[in-house]
């Protein structure tokens, strides 16, 4: 019985690491270049607001992943100009180091700057995204919540990529 448990544990650990190994090799093999097929960003509120918006940019450039854990963003001119509004300028077309798990990817630009994204991966395709939800209430002069003042803000940013 103990032998069976040991075999099952080893098999479980081997299968658990298998996806991360596939992601790692898929990121940098065959040149390691990934095309940014599209970039999507949206922000909206519940209840709806006049400031709700969404953006879609196709052909956003590429990302280079190297075997040594480094890489470089090569955004299209249109995407680079758009990103200047929402991220640090130093991160646009920047060199980076990367780390990942089965469900996340992390880009580190300097010792003090980095970005973390959710990761959806299948061979030669990946989506990395960032989502935020905030709930706000208006307060009266006594710091009590005003009934009916709840506003939920939802923000989403998504990069759809395919291996070149």
C-alpha positions in Angstrom: 0.0 0.0 0.0 2.9 2.4 0.9 4.5 1.7 -2.5 1.3 2.6 -4.3 1.0 5.9 -2.4 4.6 6.7 -3.2 4.0 6.0 -6.9 0.8 8.0 -6.9 2.6 10.9 -5.2 5.5 10.9 -7.7 3.0 10.7 -10.6 1.0 13.6 -9.2 4.1 15.8 -8.8 5.4 14.9 -12.3 2.0 15.8 -13.8 1.7 19.0 -11.7 5.0 20.3 -13.1 4.4 19.2 -16.6 2.3 22.2 -17.6 4.9 24.7 -16.3 7.6 22.9 -18.2 5.5 23.0 -21.4 4.9 26.8 -20.9 8.6 27.4 -20.3 9.8 25.6 -23.4 6.9 27.1 -25.5 7.8 30.6 -24.5 11.3 30.6 -25.8 11.7 27.7 -28.3 11.7 28.3 -32.1 13.0 31.8 -31.6 10.8 32.8 -28.7 8.9 35.5 -30.6 5.2 36.0 -29.9 2.9 38.2 -31.9 0.4 40.4 -30.0 -2.7 39.7 -32.1 -4.8 42.1 -30.1 -4.9 44.3 -27.0 -8.2 44.9 -25.2 -8.9 47.3 -22.4 -12.2 48.3 -20.8 -13.4 50.2 -17.9 -17.0 50.5 -16.8 -19.1 51.2 -13.8 -22.2 49.6 -12.3 -24.5 51.5 -12.5 -23.4 52.6 -16.0 -21.4 55.9 -16.4 -20.8 58.3 -19.2 -17.1 57.5 -18.7 -17.4 53.8 -19.6 -15.1 52.8 -22.4 -13.4 50.0 -24.3 -10.5 49.8 -26.7 -9.3 47.2 -29.1 -6.0 47.4 -30.9 -5.1 44.7 -33.4 -1.6 43.8 -34.5 0.0 45.2 -31.4 3.6 44.2 -32.1 5.5 41.3 -30.5 7.2 40.0 -27.4 10.5 38.2 -27.4 11.2 35.5 -24.7 14.7 34.2 -24.3 15.8 30.9 -22.8 17.8 32.7 -20.1 14.6 34.3 -18.6 15.0 37.7 -20.3 13.0 39.3 -23.1 11.8 42.5 -24.8 8.5 44.1 -25.7 8.3 45.4 -29.3 5.0 47.1 -29.4 3.5 48.5 -32.6 3.5 52.3 -32.8 -0.3 52.4 -32.2 -0.1 50.2 -29.1 3.0 52.0 -27.7 1.3 55.4 -28.0 -1.8 54.0 -26.2 0.1 52.3 -23.4 1.9 55.6 -22.7 -1.4 56.7 -21.1 -1.7 53.7 -18.8 1.7 52.3 -17.9 5.1 53.7 -17.0 7.0 55.0 -20.0 10.0 52.9 -19.0 8.0 49.7 -19.5 7.2 50.5 -23.2 9.4 48.5 -25.6 11.4 47.6 -22.6 13.8 44.8 -21.8 12.5 42.5 -18.9 13.1 39.4 -17.0 10.2 37.0 -16.6 8.9 34.4 -14.2 5.7 32.4 -14.5 3.5 29.8 -12.8 0.8 27.8 -14.4 -1.7 30.7 -14.0 0.5 33.8 -13.8 3.3 35.6 -15.6 5.5 38.3 -14.1 7.5 40.9 -16.0 10.3 42.6 -14.0 11.7 45.8 -15.6 14.1 47.0 -12.9 14.7 46.2 -9.2 11.8 48.4 -8.4 9.3 47.9 -11.2 7.4 45.0 -12.5 3.9 43.8 -13.6 1.9 40.7 -12.7 -0.7 39.2 -15.0 -3.1 36.3 -15.0 -2.0 33.7 -17.6 -4.1 31.5 -19.9 -1.9 29.3 -22.0 -2.2 26.6 -24.6 0.5 25.5 -27.0 1.4 28.5 -29.2 -1.3 30.7 -27.8 -1.5 32.8 -24.6 -3.6 35.5 -23.0 -2.2 37.5 -20.2 -4.5 39.9 -18.5 -5.0 42.1 -15.5 -8.5 42.7 -13.9 -9.5 44.9 -11.1 -12.8 45.5 -9.3 -13.5 48.3 -6.8 -16.6 49.0 -4.8 -17.2 52.6 -3.6 -19.9 54.2 -1.5 -20.7 57.8 -0.9 -20.6 58.9 2.7 -22.6 61.5 4.6 -21.2 64.1 7.0 -21.1 61.5 9.7 -19.1 59.0 7.6 -22.2 56.7 7.2 -22.9 55.1 3.9 -25.6 56.8 1.9 -28.1 54.2 0.8 -28.1 53.5 -3.0 -24.7 55.1 -3.5 -22.8 51.9 -4.2 -20.7 52.1 -7.4 -18.7 49.1 -8.7 -15.8 49.9 -11.1 -14.4 47.2 -13.3 -11.2 47.5 -15.2 -9.7 44.9 -17.6 -6.6 44.8 -19.7 -5.8 41.8 -22.0 -3.1 40.9 -24.4 -3.9 38.1 -26.9 -0.7 36.5 -28.2 0.2 33.7 -30.7 3.6 32.2 -31.4 5.2 33.5 -34.6 
